[in-house]
Amino acid sequence: MKAFAYVNPTNEKDAIAALSPQLEQAMPLGGGQDLLARMKDYVTQPDRIVNVKSALESTVTPSGGGLRIGAAMKMVDVAEHAEIRRMYPAIGAAAIEVGTPQIRNQATVGGNLNQRPRCWYYRNEEFVCFKKGGDRCFSPAGENQFHAILGGGPSFIVHPSSLAVPMLAYGATFRLAGPKGERLVPAADYFTLPRQSLRMENVLAPDELLTHVILPAPGNVKSGHYEVRYKASHDWPIAFATVLISFNGSTVQSAKVVMGAVAPIPWRSPEAEQALVGKTITEETAAAAAEAAIRNARPLSQNAYKVDVAKTAVKRAILRAAGIQTA
Ligand SMILES: Cc1cc2nc3c(=O)[nH]c(=O)nc-3n(C[C@H](O)[C@H](O)[C@H](O)COP(=O)(O)OP(=O)(O)OC[C@H]3O[C@@H](n4cnc5c(N)ncnc54)[C@H](O)[C@@H]3O)c2cc1C
């Protein structure tokens, strides 16, 4: 591993001062579950790492009927937090499925949302792909069974964060802080497609930190979250979905459908949402909405199976939101 400096600030201001406007020169360190692995694999080689765990908040505070979560909060604490689970059950459901207990005991909210793609070409130092400043994505002509079926091109990574999907569904806003001050960015505008920015997956500048997640009051919504993993292992899901529905009696008044692991960003499906509005949830209406969710899918040579997996995840998340028993 390349030698690097280690900085251990105790407040947000000092942490920001230790960062650099140059890409990957100085990097924030949360639980290190992603960054340290990339450094050991020579994929990311910063001159300085800035531990943000003592500099950023790790608590949950009430905020305008919703909650404000500090970016240094550990995933295990998110998964076990009574108010998060009560107000935003899909966030609790996503957090408890992340990796293993060991990973959840180290990983932070800020690190989870900003972790880099798991694409095996990106993670291999031999392949200088778009994400590393190269001139190609190796997946279309290569091994692409876990890559994007929606929103891909010219890079076909899928977004790796499980937390990002329910965060987007619940309308979270991220507080970012940098040398010029703070800015509030809705989760829906935070994550970027490769055609918007090839190197990075979000709008965070290299000298900014994600400091808080601000969740609005959840309102009267029912939620369903469903993840499909290979052999139910601790590995990342193959596809998953968070669905939020507000009902008028038994009729769907409004819906939010967001899919994970299918696209380079958490993928919201207005098509599925429209298919649900005005309907009563049954196996048939849930299946029709799930079909709508993947209508625009463009699988690569080896990942057509993900279309069916994503469809199943959406359908079962809808049924869960409606309180109908699923597998
Ligand atoms: C076997 C295995 C299975 C896994 N399964 C899943 C899964 O199902 N779902 C899932 O979501 N993840 C999964 N993970 C990934 C793991 O959850 C992430 O690596 C972890 O959440 C990252 O958090 P961290 O705090 O350790 O991040 P770090 O490694 O510390 O940081 C990750 C990145 O974010 C940046 N960063 C850290 N904090 C901030 C901040 N506050 N502001 C801005 N940038 C920041 C860092 O510079 C780095 O680039 C899995 C990992 C393994 C090894």
The ligand as an SDF file (V2000), in Angstrom:
LIG
                    3D

 53 58  0  0  0  0  0  0  0  0999 V2000
  -19.0510   -8.8340    1.8870 C   0  0  0  0  0  0  0  0  0  0  0  0
  -19.6200   -7.4540    1.8420 C   0  0  0  0  0  0  0  0  0  0  0  0
  -20.9710   -7.3000    1.6490 C   0  0  0  0  0  0  0  0  0  0  0  0
  -21.5260   -6.0170    1.5930 C   0  0  0  0  0  0  0  0  0  0  0  0
  -22.8730   -5.8650    1.3600 N   0  0  0  0  0  0  0  0  0  0  0  0
  -23.4050   -4.6340    1.2690 C   0  0  0  0  0  0  0  0  0  0  0  0
  -24.7880   -4.4370    1.0390 C   0  0  0  0  0  0  0  0  0  0  0  0
  -25.5700   -5.3870    0.9110 O   0  0  0  0  0  0  0  0  0  0  0  0
  -25.2520   -3.1580    0.9620 N   0  0  0  0  0  0  0  0  0  0  0  0
  -24.4370   -2.0900    1.0990 C   0  0  0  0  0  0  0  0  0  0  0  0
  -24.9170   -0.9560    1.0480 O   0  0  0  0  0  0  0  0  0  0  0  0
  -23.1270   -2.2440    1.3090 N   0  0  0  0  0  0  0  0  0  0  0  0
  -22.5980   -3.4770    1.4110 C   0  0  0  0  0  0  0  0  0  0  0  0
  -21.2620   -3.6320    1.6450 N   0  0  0  0  0  0  0  0  0  0  0  0
  -20.4040   -2.4410    1.6400 C   0  0  0  0  0  0  0  0  0  0  0  0
  -20.2720   -1.7930    2.9970 C   0  0  0  0  0  0  0  0  0  0  0  0
  -21.5330   -1.6540    3.5820 O   0  0  0  0  0  0  0  0  0  0  0  0
  -19.6510   -0.4450    2.7420 C   0  0  0  0  0  0  0  0  0  0  0  0
  -18.3090   -0.6230    2.3450 O   0  0  0  0  0  0  0  0  0  0  0  0
  -19.7110    0.4250    3.9850 C   0  0  0  0  0  0  0  0  0  0  0  0
  -21.0640    0.7220    4.2960 O   0  0  0  0  0  0  0  0  0  0  0  0
  -18.9750    1.7210    3.7440 C   0  0  0  0  0  0  0  0  0  0  0  0
  -19.0520    2.4990    4.9090 O   0  0  0  0  0  0  0  0  0  0  0  0
  -17.7220    2.9560    5.6480 P   0  0  0  0  0  0  0  0  0  0  0  0
  -18.1050    3.9130    6.6910 O   0  0  0  0  0  0  0  0  0  0  0  0
  -16.8940    1.7870    6.0610 O   0  0  0  0  0  0  0  0  0  0  0  0
  -17.0450    3.7350    4.4200 O   0  0  0  0  0  0  0  0  0  0  0  0
  -15.5320    4.0990    4.1190 P   0  0  0  0  0  0  0  0  0  0  0  0
  -14.8460    2.9350    3.5370 O   0  0  0  0  0  0  0  0  0  0  0  0
  -14.9110    4.7620    5.2700 O   0  0  0  0  0  0  0  0  0  0  0  0
  -15.7950    5.1980    2.9820 O   0  0  0  0  0  0  0  0  0  0  0  0
  -16.4150    4.8610    1.7470 C   0  0  0  0  0  0  0  0  0  0  0  0
  -16.2540    6.0440    0.7850 C   0  0  0  0  0  0  0  0  0  0  0  0
  -17.0180    7.1380    1.2340 O   0  0  0  0  0  0  0  0  0  0  0  0
  -16.1790    8.2590    1.5160 C   0  0  0  0  0  0  0  0  0  0  0  0
  -16.7270    8.8510    2.7360 N   0  0  0  0  0  0  0  0  0  0  0  0
  -16.7800    8.3040    3.9640 C   0  0  0  0  0  0  0  0  0  0  0  0
  -17.4410    9.1040    4.8050 N   0  0  0  0  0  0  0  0  0  0  0  0
  -17.8010   10.2030    4.0920 C   0  0  0  0  0  0  0  0  0  0  0  0
  -18.5180   11.3870    4.4020 C   0  0  0  0  0  0  0  0  0  0  0  0
  -19.0230   11.6250    5.6230 N   0  0  0  0  0  0  0  0  0  0  0  0
  -18.7180   12.3050    3.4260 N   0  0  0  0  0  0  0  0  0  0  0  0
  -18.2440   12.0740    2.1850 C   0  0  0  0  0  0  0  0  0  0  0  0
  -17.5590   10.9710    1.8240 N   0  0  0  0  0  0  0  0  0  0  0  0
  -17.3650   10.0350    2.7670 C   0  0  0  0  0  0  0  0  0  0  0  0
  -14.7820    7.7080    1.6440 C   0  0  0  0  0  0  0  0  0  0  0  0
  -13.7760    8.6350    1.2900 O   0  0  0  0  0  0  0  0  0  0  0  0
  -14.8220    6.5270    0.6950 C   0  0  0  0  0  0  0  0  0  0  0  0
  -14.5400    6.9230   -0.6200 O   0  0  0  0  0  0  0  0  0  0  0  0
  -20.6930   -4.8820    1.7500 C   0  0  0  0  0  0  0  0  0  0  0  0
  -19.3260   -5.0660    1.9740 C   0  0  0  0  0  0  0  0  0  0  0  0
  -18.7900   -6.3230    2.0180 C   0  0  0  0  0  0  0  0  0  0  0  0
  -17.3030   -6.4750    2.2470 C   0  0  0  0  0  0  0  0  0  0  0  0
  1  2  1  0
  2  3  1  0
  2 52  2  0
  3  4  2  0
  4  5  1  0
  4 50  1  0
  5  6  2  0
  6  7  1  0
  6 13  1  0
  7  8  2  0
  7  9  1  0
  9 10  1  0
 10 11  2  0
 10 12  1  0
 12 13  2  0
 13 14  1  0
 14 15  1  0
 14 50  1  0
 15 16  1  0
 16 17  1  0
 16 18  1  0
 18 19  1  0
 18 20  1  0
 20 21  1  0
 20 22  1  0
 22 23  1  0
 23 24  1  0
 24 25  2  0
 24 26  1  0
 24 27  1  0
 27 28  1  0
 28 29  2  0
 28 30  1  0
 28 31  1  0
 31 32  1  0
 32 33  1  0
 33 34  1  0
 33 48  1  0
 34 35  1  0
 35 36  1  0
 35 46  1  0
 36 37  1  0
 36 45  1  0
 37 38  2  0
 38 39  1  0
 39 40  1  0
 39 45  2  0
 40 41  1  0
 40 42  2  0
 42 43  1  0
 43 44  2  0
 44 45  1  0
 46 47  1  0
 46 48  1  0
 48 49  1  0
 50 51  2  0
 51 52  1  0
 52 53  1  0
M  END
$$$$
